[in-house]
Amino acid sequence: MLFPILLYGIPASLLLSAIIVGMGLVNPRLMLRSYPKDVRAAVPPQTDQEKRQTLYWSIPFWLCLLSFPVAAALSTKGAQGNAVEIFLSAAGTIFLFNLVDWLILDWLIVCTITPRFMVLSGTEGMAGYKNYGMHFRGFLIGTGLAAVIGFLTTIILIFF
């Protein structure tokens, strides 16, 4: 059961993390909605151009976020896995990325290291960059999302 999660979850985590870091390198304001409230309040809203760019980056992100767990679930179904195994492979694939996002991207890189390219102009030194609790809440939301996507994927593969 662990094999499909690792087989699909590791590349998904690497690719999705690369997209997130790429957005930060190109323009951290593309992820403005993910910043803490105090930081968002200190900067102007996204421009129309930034909103379009965010959409362009979001499309491959969501395609990857959805296709890897579906591939893991299909692999498990093809190996005669039952509904629980199909669910665990799909949800586990997203959960693995969720762990990487929380512990490595959020807590280690954003909160602990806080690289300059992730700090929005004019918000240097703000407390929000060290808001570990906000990122933990995001992890909990991501865990729920993993369960929902795993459940929906399982229902679709079992009944259709």
N, CA and C of each residue as an Amber inpcrd file, in Angstrom:
protein
   480
   0.8220000  -1.1990000   0.0000000   0.0000000   0.0000000   0.0000000
   0.8650000   1.2600000   0.0000000   1.9970000   1.1920000   0.6440000
   2.8760000   2.3540000   0.7100000   3.5210000   2.6400000  -0.6430000
   3.6970000   1.5890000  -1.4570000   4.3880000   1.7600000  -2.7350000
   3.7360000   2.7940000  -3.6600000   2.4100000   2.7410000  -3.9180000
   1.8290000   3.7540000  -4.8110000   1.9230000   5.1660000  -4.2360000
   1.8100000   5.2830000  -2.9150000   1.9070000   6.6090000  -2.2980000
   3.2860000   7.2010000  -2.5510000   4.3180000   6.3920000  -2.3640000
   5.6840000   6.8830000  -2.6020000   5.9700000   7.0490000  -4.0900000
   5.5180000   6.0810000  -4.8880000   5.7740000   6.1270000  -6.3310000
   5.1960000   7.3770000  -6.9690000   4.0070000   7.7650000  -6.5560000
   3.3610000   8.9440000  -7.1250000   3.5190000  10.1780000  -6.2420000
   3.6250000   9.9940000  -4.9440000   3.7120000  11.1220000  -4.0240000
   5.0400000  11.8530000  -4.0530000   6.1330000  11.1250000  -4.2350000
   7.4470000  11.7960000  -4.2740000   7.5670000  12.6880000  -5.5020000
   7.2960000  12.1800000  -6.7220000   7.3780000  13.0970000  -7.8620000
   6.3530000  14.2300000  -7.7860000   5.1590000  13.9420000  -7.2590000
   4.1560000  15.0000000  -7.1060000   4.6820000  16.0730000  -6.1640000
   5.2710000  15.6670000  -5.0550000   5.8110000  16.6180000  -4.0860000
   6.9240000  17.4580000  -4.6890000   7.8080000  16.8190000  -5.4430000
   8.9100000  17.5500000  -6.0790000   8.3850000  18.5510000  -7.1090000
   7.4730000  18.1080000  -7.9520000   6.9470000  18.9700000  -9.0060000
   6.1160000  20.1230000  -8.4280000   5.2310000  19.8200000  -7.4960000
   4.3960000  20.8610000  -6.9000000   5.2430000  21.8520000  -6.0970000
   6.2510000  21.3540000  -5.4010000   7.1490000  22.2490000  -4.6640000
   7.9200000  23.1480000  -5.6250000   8.3460000  22.5900000  -6.7570000
   9.0570000  23.3940000  -7.7620000   8.1580000  24.5010000  -8.3050000
   6.8850000  24.1940000  -8.5150000   5.9460000  25.2170000  -8.9910000
   5.8180000  26.3310000  -7.9580000   5.6790000  25.9630000  -6.6980000
   5.5260000  26.9610000  -5.6350000   6.7820000  27.8310000  -5.5260000
   7.9480000  27.2040000  -5.4990000   9.1990000  27.9680000  -5.4150000
   9.3700000  28.8230000  -6.6720000   9.0090000  28.2770000  -7.8330000
   9.0820000  29.0460000  -9.0770000   8.2110000  30.2970000  -9.0200000
   7.0200000  30.1610000  -8.4830000   6.1530000  31.3340000  -8.3310000
   6.8120000  32.3740000  -7.4330000   7.4140000  31.9100000  -6.3530000
   8.0950000  32.8310000  -5.4480000   9.2630000  33.5280000  -6.0940000
   9.9980000  32.8050000  -6.9160000  11.1450000  33.4080000  -7.5990000
  10.7100000  34.3950000  -8.6730000   9.6540000  34.0600000  -9.4020000
   9.1590000  34.9450000 -10.4610000   8.5500000  36.2080000  -9.8580000
   7.6450000  36.0090000  -8.8960000   6.9860000  37.1380000  -8.2480000
   6.2320000  36.6060000  -7.0370000   6.7470000  36.8090000  -5.8360000
   6.0690000  36.2570000  -4.6550000   4.6430000  36.7830000  -4.4780000
   4.3240000  37.9100000  -5.0890000   2.9600000  38.4450000  -4.9910000
   1.9430000  37.5460000  -5.6890000   2.4100000  36.6190000  -6.5240000
   1.5000000  35.6800000  -7.1700000   0.8470000  34.7650000  -6.1340000
   1.4820000  34.6230000  -4.9750000   0.9470000  33.7890000  -3.9010000
   0.3910000  34.6450000  -2.7690000  -0.0030000  35.8590000  -3.0640000
  -0.4390000  36.8150000  -2.0480000  -1.5140000  36.2380000  -1.1340000
  -2.4310000  35.4710000  -1.6850000  -3.5160000  34.8950000  -0.8760000
  -2.9980000  33.9210000   0.1710000  -1.7870000  33.4110000  -0.0020000
  -1.2110000  32.4540000   0.9460000  -0.4110000  33.1230000   2.0560000
  -0.2310000  34.4160000   1.9700000   0.5490000  35.1280000   2.9800000
  -0.3160000  35.4120000   4.2120000   0.3220000  35.6110000   5.3690000
  -0.4370000  35.9370000   6.5860000  -1.1810000  37.2620000   6.4480000
  -2.2170000  37.4260000   7.2580000  -3.0770000  38.6100000   7.1740000
  -2.3040000  39.9060000   7.3400000  -1.3630000  39.9570000   8.2900000
  -0.6400000  41.2150000   8.5190000   0.1910000  41.6080000   7.3100000
   0.7580000  40.6230000   6.6260000   1.5610000  40.9010000   5.4300000
   0.6430000  41.3460000   4.2960000  -0.4700000  40.6440000   4.0870000
  -1.4180000  41.0210000   3.0180000  -1.9540000  42.4310000   3.2280000
  -2.1910000  42.7770000   4.4850000  -2.7500000  44.1070000   4.7860000
  -1.7440000  45.2240000   4.5170000  -0.4630000  44.8960000   4.4870000
   0.5740000  45.9190000   4.3250000   0.9380000  46.1910000   2.8670000
   0.3580000  45.4340000   1.9460000   0.6950000  45.6080000   0.5260000
  -0.5780000  45.8260000  -0.2830000  -0.4530000  46.4570000  -1.4430000
  -1.6480000  46.6270000  -2.2820000  -2.1440000  45.2870000  -2.8240000
  -3.4090000  45.2160000  -3.2020000  -3.9330000  43.9700000  -3.7860000
  -3.2240000  43.6370000  -5.0960000  -3.4140000  42.3930000  -5.5190000
  -2.8210000  41.9800000  -6.7890000  -3.3620000  42.8330000  -7.9310000
  -2.4830000  43.1120000  -8.8800000  -2.9070000  43.8060000 -10.0890000
  -3.6150000  42.7970000 -10.9940000  -4.2730000  43.2840000 -12.0220000
  -4.9180000  42.3770000 -12.9790000  -3.8900000  41.4590000 -13.6310000
  -2.7220000  41.9990000 -13.9470000  -1.6640000  41.1850000 -14.5470000
  -1.2070000  40.0860000 -13.5810000  -1.0710000  40.4180000 -12.3000000
  -0.6640000  39.4150000 -11.3110000  -1.7430000  38.3510000 -11.1440000
  -2.9950000  38.7470000 -11.2060000  -4.0850000  37.7740000 -11.1160000
  -4.0400000  36.7960000 -12.2890000  -3.7590000  37.3190000 -13.5000000
  -3.6420000  36.4420000 -14.6760000  -2.4490000  35.5000000 -14.5140000
  -1.3170000  36.0380000 -14.0690000  -0.1320000  35.2000000 -13.8700000
  -0.4010000  34.1120000 -12.8310000  -1.1000000  34.4670000 -11.7660000
  -1.4430000  33.4890000 -10.7380000  -2.2740000  32.3680000 -11.3460000
  -3.2180000  32.7050000 -12.1930000  -4.0370000  31.7090000 -12.8670000
  -3.1680000  30.8050000 -13.7450000  -2.2330000  31.3930000 -14.4850000
  -1.3630000  30.6000000 -15.3610000  -0.5420000  29.5900000 -14.5660000
  -0.0840000  29.9810000 -13.3940000   0.6830000  29.0700000 -12.5470000
  -0.2410000  28.0650000 -11.8580000  -1.4620000  28.4680000 -11.5700000
  -2.3980000  27.6060000 -10.8520000  -2.8760000  26.4310000 -11.6900000
  -2.9840000  26.6260000 -12.9820000  -3.4830000  25.5460000 -13.8480000
  -2.5760000  24.3180000 -13.7880000  -1.2590000  24.4450000 -14.0450000
  -0.4210000  23.2420000 -13.9270000  -0.3500000  22.7100000 -12.4950000
  -0.4250000  23.6140000 -11.5160000  -0.3990000  23.1740000 -10.1210000
  -1.5830000  22.2510000  -9.8380000  -2.7990000  22.6860000 -10.1810000
  -3.9910000  21.8840000  -9.9090000  -4.0420000  20.6240000 -10.7640000
  -3.5400000  20.7100000 -11.9890000  -3.4830000  19.4920000 -12.8200000
  -2.5950000  18.4400000 -12.1700000  -1.4460000  18.8630000 -11.6660000
  -0.5530000  17.9250000 -10.9790000  -1.1670000  17.4370000  -9.6770000
  -1.7540000  18.3570000  -8.9220000  -2.3290000  18.0020000  -7.6290000
  -3.4320000  16.9530000  -7.7820000  -4.1420000  16.9950000  -8.8920000
  -5.2200000  16.0350000  -9.1100000  -4.7730000  14.7910000  -9.8840000
  -3.8520000  14.9430000 -10.8270000  -3.4970000  13.7980000 -11.6740000
  -2.6480000  12.7530000 -10.9500000  -1.7480000  13.1710000 -10.0710000
  -0.9300000  12.1790000  -9.3670000  -1.7500000  11.2620000  -8.4590000
  -2.6740000  11.7870000  -7.6590000  -3.4840000  10.8630000  -6.8530000
  -4.4010000   9.9760000  -7.6950000  -4.9010000  10.5070000  -8.8070000
  -5.7230000   9.6800000  -9.6890000  -4.8730000   8.5570000 -10.2800000
  -3.6560000   8.8850000 -10.6770000  -2.7580000   7.8470000 -11.2140000
  -2.4470000   6.8000000 -10.1450000  -2.2220000   7.2370000  -8.9130000
  -1.9600000   6.2920000  -7.8210000  -3.1710000   5.3930000  -7.5900000
  -4.3530000   5.9830000  -7.6170000  -5.5820000   5.2100000  -7.4090000
  -5.8010000   4.2200000  -8.5540000  -5.5710000   4.6580000  -9.7860000
  -5.7120000   3.7560000 -10.9300000  -4.7210000   2.5980000 -10.8480000
  -3.5130000   2.8960000 -10.4190000  -2.4960000   1.8630000 -10.2430000
  -2.9380000   0.8440000  -9.1950000  -3.4810000   1.3400000  -8.1120000
  -3.9430000   0.4550000  -7.0440000  -5.1430000  -0.3730000  -7.5110000
  -6.0490000   0.2560000  -8.2270000  -7.2100000  -0.4850000  -8.7550000
  -6.7400000  -1.5520000  -9.7430000  -5.7720000  -1.1980000 -10.5970000
  -5.2370000  -2.1510000 -11.5590000  -4.5550000  -3.3380000 -10.9010000
  -4.0680000  -3.1270000  -9.6760000  -3.4300000  -4.2130000  -8.9200000
  -4.4620000  -4.9420000  -8.0490000  -5.7440000  -4.7780000  -8.4130000
  -6.8550000  -5.4280000  -7.7130000  -7.0230000  -4.9430000  -6.2720000
  -6.6830000  -3.6770000  -6.0370000  -6.8740000  -3.0970000  -4.7140000
  -8.3430000  -2.8710000  -4.4200000  -8.6880000  -2.9660000  -3.1570000
 -10.0760000  -2.7200000  -2.7600000 -10.3050000  -1.2220000  -2.5760000
 -11.5110000  -0.8510000  -2.2100000 -11.8750000   0.5590000  -2.0990000
 -11.0260000   1.2940000  -1.0680000 -10.7490000   0.6450000   0.0430000
  -9.9270000   1.2840000   1.0800000  -8.5150000   1.5350000   0.5560000
  -7.9640000   0.5770000  -0.1440000  -6.6110000   0.7340000  -0.6930000
  -6.5740000   1.8190000  -1.7710000  -7.6040000   1.8850000  -2.5940000
  -7.6810000   2.9260000  -3.6210000  -7.7450000   4.2990000  -2.9520000
  -8.6040000   4.4100000  -1.9270000  -8.7000000   5.6730000  -1.1860000
  -7.3640000   6.0480000  -0.5720000  -6.7270000   5.1150000   0.0960000
  -5.4570000   5.4140000   0.7730000  -4.3620000   5.8140000  -0.2070000
  -4.3400000   5.2040000  -1.3760000  -3.3040000   5.5660000  -2.3510000
  -3.5370000   6.9710000  -2.8960000  -4.7910000   7.3220000  -3.1740000
  -5.0930000   8.6640000  -3.6830000  -4.8810000   9.7180000  -2.5980000
  -5.4910000   9.5150000  -1.4490000  -5.3740000  10.4890000  -0.3570000
  -3.9330000  10.5550000   0.1510000  -3.2690000   9.4180000   0.2240000
  -1.8930000   9.3840000   0.7130000  -0.9240000  10.1290000  -0.1840000
  -1.1690000  10.0950000  -1.4820000  -0.3170000  10.8210000  -2.4320000
  -0.3990000  12.3230000  -2.1630000  -1.5930000  12.8340000  -1.9870000
  -1.7520000  14.2600000  -1.6910000  -1.2430000  14.5680000  -0.2860000
  -1.4960000  13.6610000   0.6470000  -1.0500000  13.8840000   2.0230000
   0.4740000  13.9860000   2.0850000   1.1700000  13.1950000   1.2930000
   2.6370000  13.2800000   1.2750000   3.0880000  14.6650000   0.8150000
   2.4710000  15.1780000  -0.2490000   2.7990000  16.5480000  -0.6630000
   2.4340000  17.5390000   0.4350000   1.3020000  17.3440000   1.0710000
   0.8640000  18.2370000   2.1390000   1.9120000  18.2890000   3.2630000
   2.4840000  17.1430000   3.6050000   3.5540000  17.0990000   4.6100000
   4.7810000  17.8810000   4.1530000   5.1810000  17.6680000   2.9040000
   6.3380000  18.3750000   2.3510000   6.0760000  19.8770000   2.3410000
   4.8880000  20.2610000   1.9090000   4.5340000  21.6760000   1.8600000
   4.6000000  22.2970000   3.2520000   4.0190000  21.6130000   4.2310000
   3.9650000  22.1430000   5.5930000   5.3460000  22.1930000   6.2440000
   6.0300000  21.0500000   6.2760000   7.2750000  20.9700000   7.0390000
   8.4690000  21.6030000   6.3350000   8.5780000  21.4000000   5.0270000
   9.7610000  21.9040000   4.3150000   9.5170000  23.2990000   3.7620000
   8.4710000  23.4540000   2.9430000   8.2440000  24.7630000   2.3280000
   7.8150000  25.8080000   3.3510000   6.8070000  25.4770000   4.1500000
   6.2480000  26.4720000   5.0670000   7.1090000  26.6790000   6.3110000
   7.3020000  25.6190000   7.0870000   7.9930000  25.8080000   8.3640000
   9.4890000  26.0330000   8.1890000  10.1500000  25.2210000   7.3750000
  11.6020000  25.3650000   7.2300000  11.9730000  26.5800000   6.3890000
  11.4450000  26.6320000   5.1730000  11.8850000  27.6910000   4.2580000
  11.2370000  29.0330000   4.5950000   9.9090000  29.0830000   4.6680000
   9.2450000  30.3790000   4.8680000   9.4380000  30.8910000   6.2960000
   9.1000000  30.0690000   7.2870000   9.1230000  30.5630000   8.6720000
  10.5240000  30.6100000   9.2880000  11.3450000  29.6020000   9.0370000
  12.6440000  29.5360000   9.7000000  13.7210000  30.2910000   8.9180000
  13.8710000  29.9690000   7.6380000  14.9190000  30.6050000   6.8260000
  14.4520000  31.9690000   6.3160000  13.2190000  32.0550000   5.8860000
  12.6090000  33.2660000   5.3140000  13.5250000  33.9110000   4.2610000
  13.7030000  33.2280000   3.1160000  14.5810000  33.7880000   2.0840000
  14.0340000  35.1020000   1.5410000  14.9260000  35.9380000   1.1430000
  14.5740000  37.2780000   0.6710000  13.5550000  37.2420000  -0.4780000
  13.6670000  36.2630000  -1.3590000  12.7660000  36.2260000  -2.5190000
  11.3160000  35.9460000  -2.1240000  11.0880000  35.4580000  -0.8890000
   9.7180000  35.2030000  -0.4440000   9.1270000  36.3700000   0.3490000
   9.9440000  37.3760000   0.6360000   9.4830000  38.5180000   1.4290000
   9.0020000  39.6100000   0.4880000   7.7670000  40.0300000   0.6910000
   7.1930000  41.0760000  -0.1500000   7.8130000  42.4210000   0.2210000
   8.0520000  43.2400000  -0.7830000   8.6450000  44.5520000  -0.5750000
   7.8190000  45.3730000   0.4180000   8.5050000  45.9310000   1.4090000
   7.8460000  46.7520000   2.4110000   7.3190000  45.9790000   3.6040000
   7.5120000  44.6530000   3.6140000   7.0080000  43.8420000   4.7310000
   8.1350000  43.1480000   5.4830000   9.3470000  43.5550000   5.2440000
  10.4920000  42.9300000   5.8820000  10.3410000  42.9690000   7.4040000
  10.6050000  41.8350000   8.0440000  10.5820000  41.7600000   9.5020000
   9.2090000  41.6360000  10.1330000   8.1580000  41.5410000   9.3470000
   6.8130000  41.4300000   9.9250000   6.6440000  40.0700000  10.6160000
   5.8540000  40.0830000  11.6820000   5.6430000  38.8840000  12.4970000
   5.0160000  37.7370000  11.7050000   4.1970000  38.0530000  10.7170000
   3.5050000  37.0210000   9.9490000   4.4220000  36.0110000   9.2990000
   5.6370000  36.4020000   8.9720000   6.5680000  35.4660000   8.3450000
   6.9890000  34.3440000   9.2880000   6.7810000  34.5130000  10.5570000
   7.1220000  33.4870000  11.5510000   5.8680000  32.8440000  12.1420000
   4.7470000  32.9160000  11.4190000   3.4650000  32.4180000  11.9020000
   3.3430000  30.9120000  11.6220000   3.9430000  30.1210000  12.4850000
   3.9040000  28.6700000  12.3270000   2.4790000  28.1310000  12.4440000
   1.6800000  28.7490000  13.2880000   0.3060000  28.3000000  13.4920000
  -0.5400000  28.4040000  12.2330000  -0.3630000  29.4800000  11.4790000
  -1.1130000  29.6580000  10.2360000  -0.8020000  28.5100000   9.2680000
   0.4630000  28.1300000   9.2020000   0.8630000  27.0560000   8.2910000
   0.3610000  25.6960000   8.7830000   0.2960000  25.5200000  10.1040000
  -0.2630000  24.2750000  10.6270000  -1.7510000  24.1780000  10.2870000
  -2.4660000  25.2910000  10.4140000  -3.8870000  25.2900000  10.0260000
  -4.0210000  24.9610000   8.5340000  -3.1220000  25.4910000   7.7070000
  -3.1210000  25.1480000   6.2860000  -2.8820000  23.6630000   6.0620000
  -2.0140000  23.0750000   6.8680000  -1.7630000  21.6340000   6.8020000
  -3.0390000  20.8510000   7.1240000  -3.7600000  21.2830000   8.1490000
  -5.0100000  20.6000000   8.5060000  -6.0390000  20.7080000   7.3810000
  -6.1220000  21.8730000   6.7590000  -7.0240000  22.0530000   5.6150000
  -6.5910000  21.1480000   4.4680000  -5.2860000  21.0840000   4.2130000
  -4.7610000  20.2040000   3.1640000  -5.0460000  18.7390000   3.4440000
  -5.0160000  18.3560000   4.7110000  -5.3360000  16.9770000   5.0830000
  -6.7930000  16.6750000   4.7550000  -7.6740000  17.6270000   5.0520000
  -9.0830000  17.4590000   4.6900000  -9.2620000  17.3740000   3.1850000
  -8.5360000  18.2130000   2.4570000  -8.5970000  18.1870000   0.9930000
  -8.1210000  16.8390000   0.4610000  -7.0710000  16.2980000   1.0480000
  -6.5700000  14.9830000   0.6290000  -7.6400000  13.9160000   0.8250000
  -8.3460000  13.9810000   1.9520000  -9.3930000  12.9950000   2.2180000
 -10.5500000  13.1350000   1.2290000 -10.9430000  14.3640000   0.9400000
 -12.0570000  14.5880000  -0.0010000 -11.6750000  14.1080000  -1.4000000
 -10.4800000  14.4850000  -1.8620000 -10.0520000  14.0570000  -3.2020000
  -9.8930000  12.5410000  -3.2470000  -9.3590000  11.9570000  -2.1810000
  -9.2400000  10.4980000  -2.1250000 -10.6010000   9.8220000  -2.1750000
 -11.5560000  10.3700000  -1.4460000 -12.9040000   9.8090000  -1.4210000
 -13.5730000   9.9200000  -2.7930000 -13.5300000  11.1080000  -3.3840000
 -14.1620000  11.3080000  -4.6950000 -13.5110000  10.4360000  -5.7670000
 -12.1930000  10.3460000  -5.7170000 -11.4830000   9.4970000  -6.6840000
 -11.9200000   8.0430000  -6.5240000 -12.0160000   7.5940000  -5.2970000
 -12.4300000   6.2040000  -5.0350000 -13.8450000   5.9600000  -5.5520000
 -14.7620000   6.8630000  -5.2560000 -16.1540000   6.7010000  -5.7160000
 -16.1980000   6.6170000  -7.2320000 -15.4810000   7.5100000  -7.8920000
 -15.4940000   7.5160000  -9.3630000 -14.9130000   6.2240000  -9.9200000
 -13.8120000   5.7500000  -9.3550000 -13.1780000   4.5330000  -9.8750000
 -13.9710000   3.2620000  -9.5460000 -14.6790000   3.2690000  -8.4570000
 -15.4540000   2.0840000  -8.0750000 -16.7480000   1.9800000  -8.8690000
 -17.4050000   3.1200000  -9.0720000 -18.7430000   3.0840000  -9.6700000
 -18.7910000   3.4550000 -11.1540000 -17.7190000   3.9830000 -11.7120000
 -17.7760000   4.3950000 -13.1210000 -16.6960000   3.7520000 -13.9380000
